[in-house]
Amino acid sequence: MSDRQPDLEKRTEAFFSAITLGDWQAAADQIHPEAVAIQNIVGKETDARELLQSMRGMVESLDSLRYENVRRVVGNDAVVEQHDVCMTRKDGLEVRLDVCIILGFDPAGIIIRIDEYLDSAAAARLLVGGDSNRA
């Protein structure tokens, strides 16, 4: 294990904790102003802070959000995390997304890239309803 890996582990935990707590400024502060992001459901690079703002709108429309079944692999300049995002809409519908995120970090430990992969069919249930089982 490199000296940097425990720091990236802590930074990753802090990033997802900030999102769970709705501390959007703390989450944004961990993202470099020029960071890029890509989601498999969109297919093109975007500004990582804009992605965070979109996520904020989605999360604030929910009754609850939590991460479960977190698995991480920490490298020298990136963290790969798989987790289940468990969401409950205000109408009570529960949706669980299996997500894989790769966070790339600069030498100072600031996020410079976010790659997110998720099940688009399960994500669609947030918008249209349906059962909460995985696709």
C-alpha positions in Angstrom: 0.0 0.0 0.0 1.4 3.4 -0.9 1.4 6.3 1.5 -1.2 8.0 -0.7 -3.8 5.2 -0.6 -5.2 5.9 3.0 -5.6 9.5 2.1 -7.5 8.7 -1.1 -9.7 6.3 0.9 -10.5 9.1 3.4 -11.2 11.6 0.6 -13.5 9.2 -1.1 -15.4 8.5 2.1 -15.7 12.2 2.8 -17.0 12.8 -0.8 -19.8 10.3 -0.6 -20.6 11.3 3.0 -21.0 14.9 2.0 -23.5 13.8 -0.7 -25.4 11.6 1.7 -25.7 14.5 4.2 -26.6 17.0 1.5 -23.5 19.1 2.1 -23.1 20.0 -1.5 -20.5 22.6 -0.9 -18.2 20.1 0.9 -18.7 17.7 -2.1 -18.0 20.4 -4.6 -14.9 21.5 -2.7 -13.4 18.1 -3.4 -13.8 18.4 -7.1 -11.2 20.4 -9.2 -12.8 23.3 -11.1 -11.7 21.8 -14.4 -12.6 18.2 -13.6 -14.5 16.2 -16.1 -17.2 13.5 -15.7 -18.8 10.9 -17.8 -21.8 8.7 -17.2 -22.5 5.6 -19.3 -26.2 6.7 -19.7 -25.1 10.1 -21.3 -22.0 8.9 -23.1 -20.1 12.2 -23.3 -17.8 14.2 -21.0 -19.3 17.0 -19.0 -18.1 19.3 -16.2 -17.9 17.3 -13.0 -19.3 20.1 -10.9 -22.3 20.3 -13.2 -22.9 16.6 -12.8 -22.8 17.2 -9.0 -25.4 19.9 -9.4 -27.6 17.6 -11.4 -27.2 15.0 -8.7 -28.2 17.5 -6.1 -31.5 18.2 -7.9 -32.2 14.5 -8.1 -31.3 13.8 -4.4 -33.3 16.8 -3.2 -36.4 15.4 -4.9 -36.1 12.1 -2.9 -37.3 11.2 0.6 -34.0 9.4 1.4 -30.7 8.3 -0.1 -28.1 6.0 1.3 -25.2 3.9 0.0 -25.0 0.2 0.9 -22.7 -2.7 0.0 -19.7 -0.4 -0.6 -16.7 -2.0 -2.1 -13.5 0.0 -2.9 -10.2 -0.6 -4.6 -7.7 2.2 -3.9 -4.8 2.9 -6.2 -2.1 5.5 -6.3 -4.2 8.1 -8.2 -7.7 6.6 -8.4 -10.4 4.9 -6.4 -12.8 2.4 -7.9 -16.0 2.1 -5.9 -19.0 -0.1 -6.4 -22.0 0.5 -4.3 -25.8 0.2 -4.2 -27.5 3.6 -4.2 -30.7 3.1 -2.2 -33.3 5.8 -2.8 -36.8 6.3 -1.7 -39.0 8.7 -3.6 -41.4 11.0 -1.8 -44.3 8.7 -3.0 -42.6 5.8 -1.2 -41.2 3.9 -4.2 -37.8 2.4 -3.4 -35.2 2.1 -6.1 -31.8 0.5 -5.8 -29.1 1.2 -8.3 -25.9 -0.9 -8.7 -23.3 1.7 -9.5 -19.6 1.7 -10.2 -17.7 5.0 -9.9 -14.0 5.6 -10.7 -12.7 8.8 -9.1 -9.4 10.1 -10.5 -7.3 12.3 -8.3 -4.6 14.9 -8.9 -1.4 14.9 -6.8 -3.0 17.1 -4.2 -5.9 14.6 -3.7 -8.5 16.7 -5.5 -10.9 14.8 -7.8 -10.1 15.5 -11.5 -12.3 12.9 -13.2 -15.4 11.0 -12.4 -16.5 8.0 -14.5 -19.9 6.6 -13.4 -21.6 3.4 -14.7 -25.1 2.5 -13.7 -28.1 0.4 -14.8 -30.2 2.8 -16.9 -33.3 0.7 -16.6 -33.2 0.8 -12.8 -32.5 4.6 -13.0 -35.5 5.1 -15.2 -37.8 3.8 -12.4 -36.9 7.0 -10.5 -38.7 8.9 -13.2 -41.6 6.6 -14.2 -42.2 4.3 -11.3 -42.4 0.6 -11.4 -41.2 -2.1 -9.1 -38.0 -1.6 -7.1 -36.3 -4.8 -8.0 -33.1 -4.7 -9.9 -33.4 -5.2 -13.7 
